[in-house]
Amino acid sequence: MAIDKLSRLWSEHQNDHFPAGCAGTDIEGVDLVLLDEYVAGCISTAAGSSDRLDGERLKILSDCRKNILKVNPKLPETAKSYFERLLQMTELALTENGWKP
């Protein structure tokens, strides 16, 4: 079930550290710390509740997904797995809430 995987990934994410050297970094107009914070705020709600996400959170996650895809090719190697997990969580939460790519 997608929510189980989302909860597992969220737990891993909470026990990880933001990639060294990425704090204060802006790639293609995307602040990496803010991107992480926006995703985390929505995922903490999605992973901790059986309720569907509201429209505002779904819009935020959809925008974050686009931004992760935009910055991924330009991330340092040390940050790729961290942001790949953000992308996985974002897509799982969106899919669980009826989003279609």
LOFI-963435 format. One line per 8 residues: their letters; for each residue x, z, y of C-alpha. Coordinates in steps of 0.001 Angstrom, whole numbers, plus 500000, padded with zeros to 6 digits. Each point is the difference from the previous one (the first is absolute). Last residue first. Layout:
A> X:Z:Y | ...
//
This chain:
PKWGNETL> 500736:486197:512559 | 496659:501685:499177 | 499288:503522:501217 | 497358:501943:498048 | 501172:503550:500612 | 502150:500290:496872 | 501610:496720:501034 | 500964:501387:503416
ALETMQLL> 501358:503218:498512 | 501976:498093:497368 | 501345:497540:502586 | 501173:502759:502319 | 501540:502006:497178 | 501910:496970:498748 | 501165:499108:503515 | 501216:503528:500698
REFYSKAT> 501812:499910:496637 | 501698:496772:501065 | 500933:501758:503249 | 501940:502696:498158 | 501474:497514:497501 | 501292:497784:502830 | 501595:502726:502118 | 503525:500109:498554
EPLKPNVK> 500095:496193:499890 | 499646:499891:503798 | 496650:498605:501078 | 499772:496454:501372 | 498036:498403:497143 | 497588:502961:499919 | 499174:499961:503730 | 497152:497452:499979
LINKRCDS> 498542:501058:496640 | 499965:503597:501215 | 498318:498884:503229 | 497245:498095:498208 | 499348:502981:497722 | 499952:502306:503025 | 497299:497860:501636 | 497877:500195:496833
LIKLREGD> 500647:503731:499758 | 498897:500551:503611 | 496887:497859:499485 | 499134:501952:496838 | 500520:503254:501895 | 497607:498896:502745 | 497396:498754:497531 | 499757:503315:498177
LRDSSGAA> 501799:500666:496746 | 497812:500490:496956 | 499436:503515:498747 | 501720:501233:496836 | 502432:501886:502145 | 503628:501065:500049 | 501656:496660:499294 | 497983:498124:502637
TSICGAVY> 500395:502659:502703 | 503743:500441:499487 | 500195:496217:499790 | 498541:499516:503478 | 502339:502412:501746 | 502979:498861:497939 | 499423:496342:500915 | 499864:500811:503707
EDLLVLDV> 503033:502280:499784 | 502145:497452:498142 | 499161:497281:502521 | 500702:502444:502825 | 503446:500727:498573 | 500742:496299:499473 | 499099:498964:503570 | 498851:496382:499662
GEIDTGAC> 500895:497580:502805 | 501833:497618:497664 | 501983:502938:498623 | 500166:503234:502008 | 502284:502770:498839 | 499748:503518:501421 | 500355:501474:496538 | 501206:497289:497619
GAPFHDNQ> 503607:501185:499622 | 499281:502274:497090 | 496864:499017:498142 | 497092:502453:500397 | 500436:502610:497313 | 498147:500140:496684 | 497853:502788:498563 | 496886:498944:501913
HESWLRSL> 500528:496428:498831 | 500144:500983:496351 | 496716:501904:500372 | 498433:497032:501776 | 501164:497684:497204 | 498364:502233:497396 | 496773:500307:502021 | 499859:496221:500473
KDIAM> 500554:499460:496284 | 497155:502364:499210 | 497798:498347:502652 | 500667:496558:498493 | 498692:500927:496543
//
